[in-house]
Amino acid sequence: MSLSERVLVVTGGLGTLGRAVTSAAHQAGATVVCVDFVDGAPAPGIHSTPAVDLGDAEAAQAAFAAIAEQFGKIDGVVNIAGGFAWETVGDGSIDTWDKMYQMNVRTAVNATKSALPHIPASGGRIVSISAAGSVKADMGMGAYAASKSGVSKLTEALAEELKSKNITVNAVMPSIIDTPVNRQDMPDADFSTWVAPSALADVILFLLSDSADAVTGALIPVTGRV
């Protein structure tokens, strides 16, 4: 699957899934720029910006404008930046709900909005990370699931908004991604049933490719064997 001559921005690009996506996109021929909340070194051949707080609309706009100035355009965005919290309503805080909104919804809105002026007239791709739990939330998942539902609704609304501009907008809805943090938090789980970051990256790459030109507004479950 070729992504040659594409300039792709991956937010949260230094995390486990981010590194899988940036690596796969680079191997597919794209120019890949990693944007993250922390400073760090991406894999060889992948570009990065200084640390950016995507919750700050002005900072996001400046970062994406700098990327477009350096590389001439932005063909696609993968919104991976975000966070997770497990907390029951009875024992938790309303601040957790605000935090999940800020980390998962606000970052995706700011990154997407910042990219739009730099997407060519020929069209582009936006892919976000929702969650399977946004469809049916389990105990302690309320704040997280609500924020990921926000990502899903952003995806659907933006897909309608951008149809005439040939910009497709889709989201994947993974179950449990096989990351070191998740293994540490759930040491007794059967990791083989989880979603490998590379497998989720393959779905994201499909949505970024020409093969997915007819797909927009889709919320695609990627649940492994969970």
Secondary structure, 3 states (H helix, E strand, C coil): CCCCCCEEEEECCCCHHHHHHHHHHHHCCCEEEEECCCCCCCCCCCEECCCCCCCCHHHHHHHHHHHHHHHCCCCEEEECCCCCCCCCCCCCCHHHHHHHHHHHHHHHHHHHHHHHHHCCCCCEEEEEECCHHHCCCCCCCHHHHHHHHHHHHHHHHHHHHHHHHCEEEEEEEECCECCHHHHHHCCCCCHHHCECHHHHHHHHHHHHCHHHCCCCCCEEEECCCC
